[in-house]
Amino acid sequence: MSEQQKRTAQIERNTKETQIALTFGIDGTGESKLDSGVPFFDHMLDAFTRHGFFDLQVQAKGDIEIDYHHTVEDIGICLGNAVREALGDKKGIKRYGNAFVPMDDALAQVVIDISNRPHLEYRATYQTPMVGQFPTELVHEFLWKFALEARINLHVILHYGHNTHHMIEAIFKALGRALDEATMIDPRVKGVPSTKGVL
């Protein structure tokens, strides 16, 4: 794929709570450069990027002295916008993606439809409310804002697990793999894969 054809986007979001610069490439190599100010979240975004073979750069400054909520939420907004912009007219994409990812004791499944109808179905219960300093409730916040802005139908099912870190990491890895599949170009697809003729 030539440089001209590469599906990429650059997003900036500046509010009184956060300042974010994000660059995303669908057709990447799994390289990330992440500085959100939230170390566990950077770890999860790195897992998403590597397992989806995307390229992702995030530079964020947020009011993390209050808590991590605004930073995680706004990165979800920016990443969703970047995915939608990078996809362009969506011609030739597979549209659907499904991934099961085990991580030791945990098994996560993510199913995606790039439908232009945003929805999040989230079935996950964790063993602890925190991983270090990171509140597990922010996983839902990130995924909902990501799905909303990317305008995708996103189903996240955590089948089981004991270790909360493993459970969340399995979700982010599965998210990367499912999105990779859904965004792949299928040479059999003429236009967009929809009976409506538009996504």
N, C-alpha and C positions, 0 to 999 in steps of 0.2 A: 504493500500500500504506500503510495507516494505521500510526500509531506502535505501536498495540497488536499489529499483525500482523508488525511487523519482527522478523526472525530475528537475534537478538543474544545475546551471552554475555559474561560477565565472569569471569575466572579469576585466582586468586592462588595462587602456589606459593612457599613459604618453607622453605628447607633451610639447612643449615650452609654450603652452597656457593653458593646463589643465592637471591635474593629477586625475584620476578617478579610484576608486575601487568599483565594483558593484557585488552583489550577488543576484540571482533571482531563485525562486522556483515556478514552475507551480502549484504543488499540495500542496498549503500552507493553511494558515488560515486568510490571510488578514493583516498580521503583517508587519509593515514597520519601518525602521530606516533610516532617510533621513537627509543628511546635504550637500546640493548642494551649499550653499551660496546664493541661490535665493529663498527667503521664499515663494512666491506665487507658484513657480514651485514645491517646496516640497509639498505644499498643494495639488496640482494637482496630483502629483505622489502618494500621500497617498490615494486620492480618487480612482485612477486607481487600486491600490493594494488591497484596502479593498473591492471594488465592484467586482474584479476579483478573490478574494480569493487566491491571490498569496502571496508570501513572497518576500520582496524587501529590500535590504540594499544598500544605495548609500553614499559614502564618496567622495566628490569632492572639489578640489581647482582649481579655474580658475581665469582668468584675468578679474574678474567682476568690477575692477576699470575702465576698458575700457567700457565694456557693458556685458550683459548676453549672448550674441550670442554664443560664443565658448563653454561655459559651457552647455547650453541647447542642442546645436547641438551634442556635444560629448557624453552627457548622452543618447541621442537618438541613437547614434551609438552603444554605449555599451549595452543598453537595447535590441536593435535589435539583436545584436550578442548573447546575453545571451538567448533570446527566441529561436533563431535558434539552439543553442547548446543544450539547455535543452530539446528540442523536439526530438533530436536524429534522429532515422530512421522514425519517424512519424507514425509508425505502430499503427493501431487501433484508430487513432484520428477521430473526426467528420469532421474536415477540415474547415467547414463553421460555421460562427457565425454572428448573427444579434441582435442588441439591440437598442431599443428606450429608452431614459431616459429623463423624464421631470425634470426640476428644477425650480419651481415657474413659471416664465414667459417664460422660455426657453425650447425648445424641440430639442434634438440632436439624431441622428441616426448614428450608426457605423456598417458597414458590412465588414466581413473579409473572405478571402479565403487564407488558408495556401497552396499556390500554387507553391512556389519556383519561381514565376514570379513577382518580385516586381513592385508595382504600387501604387500611391496615387492619388485618386480623392477627391478633397477637395472643398466643397461648403460651405463656411462660411464667413459671413460679420458681423462685429462687430459694436457696437454703438460708441465705443471710441477706439483710437489707443493704449491706455495704460490701464492696471489695476494696480493702484499704480505706481510702478517703472518698471513693467513688460510690454514689448512691445507685443501686440497681434500677430504681425507677426511671433513671435518665436513659436507659436503653430504649424504653418505650417512647420517651419524648423525642429522642433522636430519630427512631425509625418512623414515627408518625409524621414528623416534619419532612423527613427525606421523601417518604412516599407521596405526601401532599404536593411538594414542589416538583418532584420528578414526574408527577401525574402517572404513577404506576399503581397497580393492584398488588399488594405485598402481603403474603401470608407467612407468618413466622410461628413455627411449632417447636417448642422445646419438649421432646418426648420424655426425657428423664435425665437425671444427673444428681451428683452429690456435692461436687465442688463448684461453687458459684463462679469462680474465675473461669473454669473449664466450660461451664454452661454458656456464659456470655461469649467467650471466644469462639465456641463452636457456631453460635449464631452469626457472628461477623464473618467467619470464614465461609459459611454457607451462603450468606448474602453476597459475597464476592463471586462465588462460583455460579450462583443462580443468575446474577446480573450479567456475568460474562456470557453465559449461554443465551440469555434472552437478547443480548445486543449483537450477537454474532451475525454476520452477513451469510445468508443462505442463498446460493446461486439459483436455486429453484424458485425463489420468491420473486414474482414480478410485481413491482410497485410495493404496496404494503400488505401484510397478511391479515386482511380484514374483508369481510363481505360488504362492509360499508364503503370500502375504497379509501378510507382515511382513518388514521389513528390520532 
